[in-house]
Amino acid sequence: MNALKLIVISALFTISGCGKSDRKGTDQFREEGNEVGRAERFSLEKKKGWTEVKIINPWQGATDVNQVYYLVKRGSELPEGLDSAAVIFVPLRKIICMSTTYIAMISALNEEKSIVGMSGTNFIYSPELIKNVEKGLVADVGYETNLNKELILKISPDLIMIYGIGSESAGYVGKLKELGTKIIINADYLETDPLSRAEWIKLFGALYCKENLADSIYKSEVDEYNKLKSYIDQNATNKPKVLLGLPFKDTWYISPGNSFMSKLIIDAGGDYLWRDTKSSVSMPYGIENVYLRGMKADFWLNIGSASSRNEISIVDSRMEDLPCFKNDNLFNNNNRITINGGNDFWESGSLYPHLILKDIATILHPELFSDQSLTYYRKIY
């Protein structure tokens, strides 16, 4: 997953769609209409003969920007009136992913073999995909300003999935369009609700003609998340205060109170120190400001790339005075990480937020989860 992104896609044989579902007992005819219920950054509209995908405001700060794509079953005639430049034939056979965050959703649909290119293969966590890289089945296509266009042309993917970090006119988007390859901008990381982010598996379900399987996975995740949240609500007797992040070049980028992480902390029975703030982007604060408010924190989570207390002290020795530091309540989301820095928190965590919720709740309320080991988090010593 690109560092800048860290900081700052139903049917059976319906006329609208794809092939049979892979799940027995879930085959059904899909009604026309929007398939998305919670996510705010995309919609899936079933039509007669195709599916309209709309990506809504796909980068930070975008307003009234809609990217529209048309999914048409491979081998069928192109419906009249559709812009052929926006048509993507499905199911996909080959995809290049510009972020590792898409891997888990593709893998959950049993389509990992379709991933033929990645931006930054070193940052992959999935053991199976790493094996495919080692076998030469997945190529590293480079980054935004250093794309290997010749390699992409040689791979000839059905789709390149990218993420938006600025205007669509950003350089590397233009370079990709020059190749004549279909592109979809994925805005999952801009969703402010954990379950909204997980609902993006429906986009992949549509792209691979596995809508029913995607729906089933998402419904299961919603059930697990809500069941856990209800348990916490009913049993937690206090709300520990939580600090997030670590300074970067003398600036502390704070997740606002309407963010993905803030929602997880609150649902886990915590009190996020910046829960009353609202912003569409990470908020830059001076270290002194955060330090003073951090004196109230009971726990410190998501501490940059820190693996030890000493690494925190090196950034700023004053951090040793924080009560959460003195009380050893330091936990980072880098428990599942590869030697090259691939972090599963950013990979499978997007699809399975109930596991992140369980981790945070276990940290904040160990009395409720006495036998629960952590998945994505680990204590920092």
C-alpha positions in Angstrom: 0.0 0.0 0.0 1.4 3.4 -1.0 2.7 5.4 2.0 0.9 8.6 1.0 -2.4 6.8 1.1 -1.6 5.6 4.6 -1.0 9.1 5.8 -3.2 11.6 4.4 -17.3 -3.4 -7.5 -25.5 -10.1 -9.5 -26.7 -12.4 -10.4 -27.4 -15.7 -12.1 -28.2 -15.7 -15.8 -30.2 -12.4 -15.5 -30.2 -10.0 -18.4 -28.3 -7.5 -16.2 -25.4 -9.6 -15.4 -22.9 -12.2 -14.9 -22.7 -15.9 -14.5 -23.8 -18.2 -11.7 -23.0 -17.6 -8.1 -20.3 -19.8 -6.6 -22.3 -20.3 -3.4 -24.8 -23.1 -3.4 -28.3 -22.1 -2.2 -27.8 -18.4 -2.9 -28.8 -18.3 -6.5 -31.5 -15.8 -7.2 -32.6 -13.3 -9.8 -31.5 -9.8 -8.9 -33.9 -6.9 -9.0 -33.0 -3.7 -10.8 -31.9 -1.0 -8.5 -29.0 0.2 -6.3 -27.1 -2.7 -4.6 -25.3 -0.5 -2.1 -26.8 0.3 1.3 -24.2 1.9 3.5 -21.2 3.0 1.5 -21.2 6.7 0.5 -18.4 6.7 -2.1 -19.9 4.3 -4.7 -23.2 2.9 -6.1 -24.1 -0.2 -8.2 -27.2 0.2 -10.3 -28.6 -2.9 -12.0 -29.9 -2.2 -15.5 -31.3 -4.3 -18.3 -28.2 -5.7 -19.8 -25.5 -4.0 -17.7 -24.6 -2.6 -14.3 -23.7 1.0 -13.8 -20.9 1.7 -11.3 -20.6 5.2 -10.0 -17.6 6.3 -7.9 -18.5 9.4 -5.9 -16.0 12.1 -5.1 -13.1 9.6 -5.5 -10.3 11.7 -3.9 -9.9 13.9 -0.9 -11.5 17.3 -1.4 -13.5 16.3 -4.5 -17.0 17.7 -4.7 -19.7 16.8 -7.3 -17.3 14.5 -9.1 -18.7 11.2 -10.4 -16.8 8.5 -12.2 -19.2 6.3 -14.1 -18.4 2.8 -15.5 -20.6 0.2 -17.3 -20.1 -3.5 -16.5 -21.2 -5.7 -19.4 -21.1 -9.5 -19.5 -18.1 -10.7 -21.6 -19.2 -12.0 -25.0 -22.5 -10.1 -25.1 -23.4 -7.2 -27.4 -22.7 -3.7 -26.2 -26.1 -2.1 -25.2 -27.1 0.9 -27.2 -26.3 4.3 -25.8 -23.4 3.3 -23.6 -20.1 5.1 -23.9 -17.7 2.3 -25.0 -14.8 4.1 -23.4 -16.5 3.5 -20.0 -17.5 -0.1 -20.6 -15.7 -2.9 -18.7 -16.4 -6.5 -19.7 -16.9 -8.9 -16.9 -16.0 -11.2 -15.4 -12.4 -9.9 -15.1 -9.7 -12.3 -16.1 -6.6 -10.1 -15.3 -6.3 -7.1 -13.0 -3.5 -4.8 -11.9 -3.9 -3.3 -8.4 -2.3 -0.1 -7.5 -2.9 -0.7 -3.8 -2.6 -3.8 -1.6 -5.9 -3.0 0.1 -7.8 -4.7 -2.8 -6.1 -8.0 -2.3 -8.3 -9.4 0.5 -11.6 -8.7 -1.3 -10.4 -10.3 -4.5 -9.0 -13.3 -2.5 -12.3 -13.6 -0.5 -14.0 -14.2 -3.9 -11.4 -16.9 -4.8 -10.1 -14.7 -7.6 -6.6 -14.1 -6.4 -5.2 -15.7 -9.5 -6.6 -12.8 -11.6 -4.1 -10.4 -10.0 -1.3 -10.2 -12.5 0.3 -6.9 -11.4 0.8 -4.8 -8.3 2.2 -1.4 -7.4 4.9 -2.3 -4.9 4.9 -6.1 -4.6 7.2 -5.8 -1.5 4.2 -4.4 0.5 2.0 -7.5 -0.1 1.1 -9.4 3.0 -0.9 -12.3 1.5 1.3 -15.4 1.6 -0.4 -16.9 -1.5 0.1 -13.7 -3.5 3.7 -13.5 -2.4 4.2 -17.0 -3.8 2.7 -15.9 -7.1 5.2 -13.0 -7.1 8.1 -15.3 -6.6 6.8 -17.6 -9.4 6.7 -14.6 -11.7 2.9 -14.6 -12.0 2.5 -11.1 -10.5 4.6 -8.3 -11.8 5.6 -5.0 -10.0 4.4 -2.3 -12.4 5.9 0.6 -10.4 4.5 3.7 -8.8 2.7 6.8 -9.9 5.6 8.7 -11.4 7.6 5.6 -12.2 5.1 3.4 -14.0 6.5 0.7 -16.2 4.2 1.3 -19.2 5.9 -1.3 -21.4 5.3 -3.9 -18.8 1.6 -2.9 -18.4 1.1 -3.1 -22.1 2.7 -6.6 -22.2 0.5 -7.8 -19.3 -2.6 -6.4 -21.1 -4.9 -6.4 -18.1 -8.7 -6.1 -18.3 -8.6 -3.5 -15.6 -6.3 -1.4 -13.6 -7.7 -0.4 -10.2 -6.2 2.8 -8.7 -6.9 5.1 -5.8 -7.5 8.8 -6.0 -5.2 11.1 -4.1 -5.9 14.3 -6.1 -7.5 15.6 -9.2 -8.2 13.0 -12.0 -5.7 15.0 -14.1 -2.9 13.8 -11.7 0.0 12.6 -13.8 0.0 8.9 -13.4 -3.8 8.6 -14.2 -3.1 10.3 -17.5 -0.2 7.9 -18.2 -2.5 4.9 -17.5 -5.2 6.2 -19.8 -2.6 6.6 -22.6 -2.2 2.8 -22.5 -5.9 2.4 -23.5 -6.5 0.1 -20.5 -9.7 0.4 -18.5 -9.3 2.1 -15.2 -11.5 2.3 -12.1 -10.8 4.7 -9.2 -11.4 3.0 -5.9 -12.3 5.4 -3.1 -12.8 2.8 -0.3 -10.2 4.5 1.9 -12.3 7.7 2.1 -15.2 5.8 3.7 -15.6 7.0 7.3 -17.5 3.9 8.6 -15.8 0.5 8.9 -18.8 -1.4 7.5 -19.1 1.1 4.6 -15.5 0.3 3.7 -16.1 -3.4 3.8 -19.1 -3.0 1.5 -16.7 -2.3 -1.3 -16.5 -6.1 -1.8 -19.8 -5.6 -3.7 -17.9 -3.7 -6.3 -15.5 -6.7 -6.7 -18.4 -9.1 -6.7 -19.9 -7.2 -9.7 -16.5 -7.2 -11.5 -16.1 -10.9 -11.1 -19.8 -11.8 -11.5 -19.9 -13.1 -8.0 -22.5 -10.7 -6.5 -24.2 -13.3 -4.4 -20.9 -14.5 -2.8 -19.9 -10.9 -2.2 -23.3 -10.1 -0.6 -23.0 -13.2 1.7 -19.5 -12.2 2.8 -20.6 -8.6 3.5 -23.7 -9.7 5.4 -21.6 -12.0 7.6 -19.2 -9.2 8.4 -22.1 -6.8 9.3 -23.6 -9.4 11.6 -20.2 -10.1 13.3 -19.5 -6.4 13.8 -22.9 -5.5 15.1 -22.9 -8.5 17.5 -19.6 -7.5 18.9 -20.5 -3.9 19.2 -23.7 -4.8 21.1 -21.7 -6.9 23.5 -19.3 -4.1 24.2 -22.2 -1.5 24.6 -23.9 -3.8 27.2 -20.8 -4.7 29.2 -18.2 -2.0 29.1 -18.3 0.1 32.3 -15.9 2.9 31.3 -14.6 4.7 28.2 -10.7 4.9 28.2 -9.3 7.9 26.4 -7.3 7.1 23.3 -4.4 8.8 21.5 -3.5 8.0 17.8 -0.6 8.4 15.6 3.0 9.7 15.8 4.6 12.9 14.5 6.0 13.0 11.0 8.6 15.8 10.3 7.4 17.9 13.3 3.8 17.6 12.3 1.2 15.2 13.9 -1.5 14.2 11.4 -4.6 13.6 13.5 -7.5 11.5 12.3 -10.7 13.6 12.7 -13.6 12.5 14.9 -15.6 11.5 11.8 -12.9 9.1 10.6 -12.7 5.3 10.2 -10.5 4.9 13.2 -12.5 7.2 15.4 -15.6 5.2 14.7 -13.8 1.9 15.5 -12.5 3.4 18.8 -16.0 4.6 19.8 -17.6 1.3 18.9 -14.9 -0.5 20.9 -16.0 1.4 24.0 -13.3 4.1 23.9 -13.2 7.9 24.0 -11.1 9.2 21.2 -9.4 12.5 22.2 -10.4 14.2 18.9 -13.9 12.7 18.6 -15.6 16.1 18.4 -13.7 17.2 15.3 -14.8 16.9 11.7 -12.7 17.0 8.5 -12.5 15.2 5.2 -8.7 15.0 5.5 -6.2 14.2 8.2 -5.6 17.3 10.4 -2.1 18.6 10.9 -1.3 19.6 14.5 1.9 20.8 16.1 3.6 18.3 18.4 3.1 20.5 21.5 -0.6 20.7 21.0 -1.0 17.0 20.7 1.4 16.3 23.5 -0.7 18.5 25.9 -4.0 16.7 25.0 -2.2 13.4 25.0 -1.6 13.8 28.8 -5.2 12.7 29.2 -4.8 9.5 27.1 -5.1 6.1 28.8 -4.0 4.2 25.7 -1.9 5.1 22.6 -2.7 3.2 19.4 -1.5 3.2 15.8 2.0 4.6 16.7 3.4 5.0 13.2 5.9 2.3 12.4 7.2 2.0 16.0 8.1 -1.4 17.2 9.6 -0.4 20.5 9.3 2.2 23.2 12.7 3.4 22.3 11.7 4.2 18.7 8.9 6.5 20.2 11.4 8.2 22.4 13.7 8.9 19.5 11.0 10.8 17.7 10.5 13.1 20.8 11.7 12.3 24.3 8.8 14.2 25.8 6.6 11.3 24.9 8.1 9.4 27.8 6.1 11.7 30.1 2.7 10.7 28.7 0.8 8.6 31.3 0.0 6.0 28.6 3.7 5.7 27.9 4.6 5.3 31.6 1.8 2.8 32.1 2.9 0.7 29.2 -0.5 1.1 27.4 1.2 1.3 23.9 -0.3 -0.8 21.1 0.6 -0.7 17.4 -1.3 -2.1 14.4 1.7 -4.0 13.0 1.3 -7.4 14.5 0.9 -9.1 11.1 3.7 -7.7 9.0 6.2 -9.1 6.5 10.0 -8.5 6.5 9.5 -6.0 3.7 6.8 -4.0 5.5 3.6 -5.6 4.1 1.0 -5.0 6.8 -2.2 -7.1 6.9 -4.0 -4.3 8.9 -4.2 -2.4 5.6 -4.9 -5.5 3.5 -7.5 -7.7 5.1 -8.5 -5.2 7.8 -10.6 -3.3 5.3 -12.8 -6.3 4.7 -12.9 -7.6 8.2 -13.3 -4.6 10.5 -14.9 -6.8 13.2 -11.4 -8.2 13.8 -10.0 -4.7 14.3 -12.9 -3.8 16.5 -12.3 -6.9 18.6 -8.6 -6.0 18.9 -9.3 -2.5 20.1 -12.0 -3.6 22.5 -9.6 -6.3 23.9 -7.0 -3.6 24.5 -9.4 -1.1 26.1 -11.5 -3.6 28.0 -9.4 -6.7 28.7 -11.8 -7.8 31.4 -14.4 -8.5 28.6 -12.0 -10.5 26.5 -9.8 -12.3 28.9 -9.0 -15.2 26.5 -8.8 -13.1 23.3 -5.5 -12.8 21.5 -4.8 -9.9 19.2 -4.9 -10.2 15.4 -3.6 -6.9 14.0 -2.3 -5.2 17.1 0.5 -6.0 19.5 1.8 -4.4 22.6 4.9 -2.2 22.3 7.7 -2.9 24.8 
